[in-house]
Amino acid sequence: MHEVEGAPGHSHEHGHGDEAGRPRLGFVGAGRVGTTLATAFSRAGWTVSAVASRDDARRARFQGLVPGARGFSEPQALTDDAELIFLTVPDDAVAQIAGGLLLYSGQALVHTSGALPASVLAPAQAAGTSLGSFHPLVAFTDVEQALADLHGATIALDGDESLLPLLAELAEAVGGRPVLLPAAGKPAYHAAAMLAAGGLIGLLDTIVEVARAAGLDERAALAVYLPLARQALANAERLGVDGALTGPFLRGDAGTIAGHLGVLRASAPAALPLYVAVARRELAVAERRGELSADRAAEIRRLLDAAG
């Protein structure tokens, strides 16, 4: 990935844009991602002119946060109100909805999927139109928190070269850092993003499960272990992955690891496969560090192999 610079000033054949000559924005989809981005763009001074959603409550909430946006139930209905249309729907629906849209010359269609290339929008393309993708690397849990998290966040861009400067300008307008991501790299990029966000939540869920065997409920477990997790993340940011590793795998404490495996078999068997998978990665890091003897590494590997 490399950073993309924005470029002010754009012309559009369809419609007239806003008073500053920038394209009017429209959104197909009024879930957390669409509502957050539309709110962010509107607060940054861009004109968000329309939203299409079949969910009346979501559409009304969107319009409450984005003054002046017209509401429609069908996607095609907003194409007369916007020059740049964001398709903020689940990944599996992107191609289908794009296939039902007809763009006019001068318009652009952009999706917000981190896994799909811009080319998935090709069914909507017509002469003089452009396609792109705009993926903020943000956990969209609620609108206000996501708005704050956009500041400094990476926003991965893909699509027609003529459109990329405008998308970079939009990213910078909401405090993001635009980077160009080749289409072929998107599945791996998104898999890594899933591990960084949803994967971390999955790990925390397992930590909570294991902590129950120590008599801790979820609230207590998070209070105990989240500070340690924050320290590990801070150390990784400061020292890199290898430098941040601590614990029994780095020390070669095979007896401690055997104890972990035993209590997991007895009290949290569903957590055992994840422990073993993560342990193998920790062991590899410890070996890269060069501080673990070959004999200790082999002993730990035998324990992990026996555990499955």
For each residue, the residues with C-beta under 8 A, 3 or more apart:
1: 154 156 179 180 181 185 189
2: 179 180
3: 177 178 179 180
4: 157 164 165 167 168 171 178 179 180
5: 165 168
6: 165 166 168 169 170 171 172 178
7: 165 166 168 169
8: 169
9: 21
10: 17 21 22 23 166
11: 21 106
12: 15 16 17 23 83 106 107
13: 104 105 106 128
14: 83 104 105 106 107
15: 12 23 24 80 81 82 83 106
16: 12
17: 10 12 20 21 22 23 24 47 83
18: 21 22 23 24 46 47
19:
20: 17 45
21: 9 10 11 17 18
22: 10 17 18 46 47
23: 10 12 15 17 18 82 83 84 108 166
24: 15 17 18 47 48 49 50 81 82 83 84
25: 38 41 46 47 48 49 82 83 84 85 86
26: 48 49 50 51 52 78 79 81 82 84 85 86
27: 30 34 37 38 48 50 51 52 62 69 78 85 86 88
28: 34 51 52 53 75 78 85 86 87 88 89 97 101
29: 33 34 52 53 86 87 88 89
30: 27 34 35 51 53 55 58 59 61 62 88
31: 34 35 58 88 89
32: 35 36 140 141 142 143 146
33: 29 36 37 88 112 136 140
34: 27 28 29 30 31 37 38 51 62 86 88 89 112
35: 30 31 32 38 39 58 61 62 65 66 143
36: 32 33 39 40 140 143 146 147 150
37: 27 33 34 40 41 86 88 112 134 136 174
38: 25 27 34 35 41 42 48 51 62 65 66 69 86
39: 35 36 42 43 65 66 143 147
40: 36 37 43 44 147 150 174
41: 25 37 38 44 46 48 170 173 174
42: 38 39 45 46 47 48 65 66 67 69
43: 39 40 147
44: 40 41 173 174
45: 20 42 173
46: 18 22 25 41 42 170 173
47: 17 18 22 24 25 42 68
48: 24 25 26 27 38 41 42 51 66 68 69
49: 24 25 26 68 69 70 78 81 82
50: 24 26 27 69 70 71 72 78 81 82
51: 26 27 28 30 34 38 48 59 62 63 66 69 70 71 72 78
52: 26 27 28 29 59 71 72 73 74 75 77 78
53: 28 29 30 58 59 62 71 73
54: 73 74
55: 30 58 59
56: 59 60
57: 60 61
58: 30 31 35 53 55 61 62
59: 30 51 52 53 55 56 62 63 71 73
60: 56 57 63 64 71
61: 30 35 57 58 64 65
62: 27 30 34 35 38 51 53 58 59 65 66 69 71
63: 51 59 60 66 69 71
64: 60 61
65: 35 38 39 42 61 62 143
66: 35 38 39 42 48 51 62 63 69
67: 42
68: 47 48 49
69: 27 38 42 48 49 50 51 62 63 66
70: 49 50 51 78 81
71: 50 51 52 53 59 60 62 63
72: 50 51 52 75 77 78
73: 52 53 54 59 77
74: 52 54 77
75: 28 52 72 78 79 97 100 101
76: 79 100 101 102
77: 52 72 73 74 80
78: 26 27 28 49 50 51 52 70 72 75 81 82 85
79: 26 75 76 82 85 101 102 103 104 107
80: 15 77
81: 15 24 26 49 50 70 78
82: 15 23 24 25 26 49 50 78 79 85 107
83: 12 14 15 17 23 24 25 106 107 108
84: 23 24 25 26 107 108 110 166
85: 25 26 27 28 78 79 82 101 103 107 108 109 110
86: 25 26 27 28 29 34 37 38 110 111 112 134
87: 28 29 94 97 98 109 110 111 112 121
88: 27 28 29 30 31 33 34 37 111 112
89: 28 29 31 34 93 94 97 111
90: 93 94
91: 94 113 115 116
92:
93: 89 90 96 97
94: 87 89 90 91 97 98 111 113 116 120 121
95: 98 99 116 120 121 123
96: 93 99 100
97: 28 75 87 89 93 94 100 101
98: 87 94 95 101 109 111 120 121 122 123 124
99: 95 96 123 124
100: 75 76 96 97
101: 28 75 76 79 85 97 98 109 123 124
102: 76 79 124 126
103: 79 85 107 108 109 124 125 126 129
104: 13 14 79 107 126 128 129
105: 13 14 126 127 128 129
106: 11 12 13 14 15 83 128 129
107: 12 14 79 82 83 84 85 103 104 129 130
108: 23 83 84 85 103 129 130 131 132 160 163 166
109: 85 87 98 101 103 121 124 125 129 130 131 132
110: 84 85 86 87 118 121 131 132 133 134 159 163 167
111: 86 87 88 89 94 98 116 118 120 121 133 134
112: 33 34 37 86 87 88 133 134 135 136
113: 91 94 116 120 133 135 190
114: 135 137 156 186 189 190 193
115: 91 186 187 190
116: 91 94 95 111 113 120 133 186
117: 120 133 158 183 186
118: 110 111 121 131 132 133 158 159 160 183
119: 122 131 183
120: 94 95 98 111 113 116 117
121: 87 94 95 98 109 110 111 118 124 125 131
122: 98 119 125 131
123: 95 98 99 101
124: 98 99 101 102 103 109 121 129 131
125: 103 109 121 122 129 131
126: 102 103 104 105 129
127: 105
128: 13 104 105 106
129: 103 104 105 106 107 108 109 124 125 126
130: 107 108 109 159 160 162 163
131: 108 109 110 118 119 121 122 124 125 159 160 163
132: 108 109 110 118 157 158 159 160 163 164 167
133: 110 111 112 113 116 117 118 156 157 158 159 186
134: 37 86 110 111 112 155 156 157 167 170 171
135: 112 113 114 155 156 157 181
136: 33 37 112 150 153 154 155 171 176
137: 114 153 154 155 156 193
138: 146 149 150 153
139: 146 149 197
140: 32 33 36 146
141: 32 145 146
142: 32 145 146
143: 32 35 36 39 65 146 147
144: 147 148
145: 141 142 148 149
146: 32 36 138 139 140 141 142 143 149 150
147: 36 39 40 43 143 144 150
148: 144 145 151
149: 138 139 145 146 153
150: 36 40 136 138 146 147 153 174 175 176
151: 148 174 175 176
152: 175 176 177
153: 136 137 138 149 150 175 176 177
154: 1 136 137 176 177 179
155: 134 135 136 137 171 176 177 178 179
156: 1 114 133 134 135 137 179 180 181 186 189
157: 4 132 133 134 135 164 167 168 171 178 179 180 181
158: 117 118 132 133 180 181 182 183 186
159: 110 118 130 131 132 133 163 164 167
160: 108 118 130 131 132 163 164
161: 164
162: 130 165
163: 108 110 130 131 132 159 160 166 167
164: 4 132 157 159 160 161 167 168 180
165: 4 5 6 7 162 168 169
166: 6 7 10 23 84 108 163 169 170
167: 4 110 132 134 157 159 163 164 170 171 178
168: 4 5 6 7 157 164 165 171 172 178
169: 6 7 8 165 166 172 173
170: 6 41 46 134 166 167 173 174
171: 4 6 134 136 155 157 167 168 174 176 177 178
172: 6 168 169 175 176 177 178
173: 41 44 45 46 169 170
174: 37 40 41 44 150 151 170 171
175: 150 151 152 153 172
176: 136 150 151 152 153 154 155 171 172
177: 3 152 153 154 155 171 172
178: 3 4 6 155 157 167 168 171 172
179: 1 2 3 4 154 155 156 157
180: 1 2 3 4 156 157 158 164
181: 1 135 156 157 158 185 186 189
182: 158 185 186
183: 117 118 119 158 186
184:
185: 1 181 182 188 189
186: 114 115 116 117 133 156 158 181 182 183 189 190
187: 115 190 191
188: 185 191 192
189: 1 114 156 181 185 186 192 193
190: 113 114 115 186 187 193 194
191: 187 188 194 195
192: 188 189 195 196
193: 114 137 189 190 196 197
194: 190 191 197 198 199
195: 191 192 198 199 200
196: 192 193 199 200
197: 139 193 194 200 201
198: 194 195 201 202
199: 194 195 196 202 203
200: 195 196 197 203 204
201: 197 198 204 205
202: 198 199 205 206 274
203: 199 200 206 207 274 278
204: 200 201 207 208 222 225 226 229
205: 201 202 208 209
206: 202 203 209 210 271 274 275
207: 203 204 210 211 221 225
208: 204 205 211 212 218 221 222
209: 205 206 212 268 270 271
210: 206 207 213 214 264 267 268 271 275
211: 207 208 214 216 220 221 224 225
212: 208 209 215 216 217 221 267 268
213: 210 263 267 268
214: 210 211
215: 212
216: 211 212 220 221 224
217: 212 220 221
218: 208 221 222
219: 222 223
220: 211 216 217 223 224
221: 207 208 211 212 216 217 218 224 225
222: 204 208 218 219 225 226
223: 219 220 226
224: 211 216 220 221 227 228
225: 204 207 211 221 222 228 229
226: 204 222 223 229 230
227: 224 230 231
228: 224 225 231 232
229: 204 225 226 232 233
230: 226 227 233 234
231: 227 228 234 235
232: 228 229 235 236 244 246
233: 229 230 236 237
234: 230 231 237 238
235: 231 232 238 239 243 244 246
236: 232 233 239 240 241 243 244
237: 233 234
238: 234 235 243 244
239: 235 236 242 243 244
240: 236 243 244
241: 236 244 245 285
242: 239 245 285 288 289
243: 235 236 238 239 240
244: 232 235 236 238 239 240 241
245: 241 242 249 250 282 285 286 289
246: 232 235 250
247: 250 251 282
248: 251 252 253 256 257 260
249: 245 252 253 257 279 282 283 285 286 292 300
250: 245 246 247 282 285 286 289 291 292
251: 247 248
252: 248 249 286 292 293 296 297 299 300
253: 248 249 256 257
254: 257 258 296 299 300 303
255: 258 259
256: 248 253 259 260
257: 248 249 253 254 260 261 279 300 303 304
258: 254 255 261 262 303
259: 255 256 262 263
260: 248 256 257 263 264 275
261: 257 258 264 265 272 275 276 303 304 307
262: 258 259 265 266
263: 213 259 260 266 267 268
264: 210 260 261 267 268 269 271 272 275
265: 261 262 269 272 307
266: 262 263 269
267: 210 212 213 263 264
268: 209 210 212 213 263 264 271 272
269: 264 265 266 272
270: 209 273
271: 206 209 210 264 268 274 275
272: 261 264 265 268 269 275 276 307 308
273: 270 276 277 308
274: 202 203 206 271 277 278
275: 206 210 260 261 264 271 272 278 279
276: 261 272 273 279 280 304 307 308
277: 273 274 280 281
278: 203 274 275 281 282
279: 249 257 275 276 282 283 300 304
280: 276 277 283 284 304
281: 277 278 284 285
282: 245 247 249 250 278 279 285 286
283: 249 279 280 286 287 292 297 300 301 304
284: 280 281 287 288
285: 241 242 245 249 250 281 282 288 289
286: 245 249 250 252 282 283 289 291 292 297
287: 283 284 290 292 297
288: 242 284 285
289: 242 245 250 285 286 292
290: 287
291: 250 286
292: 249 250 252 283 286 287 289 296 297
293: 252 296 297
294: 297 298
295: 298 299
296: 252 254 292 293 299 300
297: 252 283 286 287 292 293 294 300 301
298: 294 295 301 302
299: 252 254 295 296 302 303
300: 249 252 254 257 279 283 296 297 303 304
301: 283 297 298 304 305
302: 298 299 305 306
303: 254 257 258 261 299 300 306 307
304: 257 261 276 279 280 283 300 301 307
305: 301 302
306: 302 303
307: 261 265 272 276 303 304
308: 272 273 276
